[in-house]
């Protein structure tokens, strides 16, 4: 009898906090009604359109996720709205959360129908992020404390921008913590990757959210479409950029399958080595750019075998003489360079057969993981080995062939049940 995977404690707490905040916000609005419904409706439309036009980006865990900068900016603008055309607003923290939740559900409905609904992690972080922004601003503004701290002018605008930036950082921290809780990967590299992934989009959301609140306070609700259009255009530019990246990735994956189609390597070997290499690289704390190079080089690490007249038995190059392994690696690098793929990737492919003390860390990872997959699948002509037996054989060869640090990182990844 199969059981559902357990939810890590931190993730369960995140879900519970978001659910409690949603319940409190919706009950508050149902009981007290919607304050200034026209304003709530206009901001709700902005949030809904933003969610409808979400952009798909690769996150720190390697998964493709969707982000809605326009929806986020609209929610932040409503959370920090104190006036509309110099008239004070009367909504509070709970109404902000309720409007953001309902509008997001409306905007996400088509995505849900197409099977592209965001996960509970994303939904929970969105709810808590909106609550965080509103909780920072609304009490300060409504109590008059914000006016005492900073008078209307540049100081007030900087305060709003600071709150939105803090909200973005709060969401990045939650995202990295969720991945760390689910995978047991080190938290600092995950945090760095999340920051790099959203380095350009978080400040844009923060600036737009602050500007929306300021513009509506002076010019009224007509300012919303004027200031939302630039971010919407930026969102479509991100969509095009991610489409180009996806095409590039698909091209490399197709090249990697050439050795399998030609019968030089077993089916699925390149993808297994790439997935496990990325996991080991993350365990070692590599940056996102290094992880991308590592994954692409691992996908094409056997492509040099296409230049051989006679295939290597089982496609396993590790049992070959060092000079022959080096020749195949150089042939592979030459093939990769001719395809127009980035030179860093070709360099890693070329150096995977060098002595490990002379290799970059990406080449060390690929060589170790490739040998591990050979042992696990019996590509070298021997019987397939179990995980412990394969790792032990790698440890015995750390004096000459494999870096001990990489082998131990592989061991930790395998011990957590990673299956490529």
Order of alpha helices (4+ residues) and beta strands (2+ residues): alpha-alpha-beta-beta-alpha-beta-beta-alpha-alpha-alpha-alpha-alpha-alpha-alpha-alpha-alpha-alpha-alpha-alpha-alpha-alpha-alpha
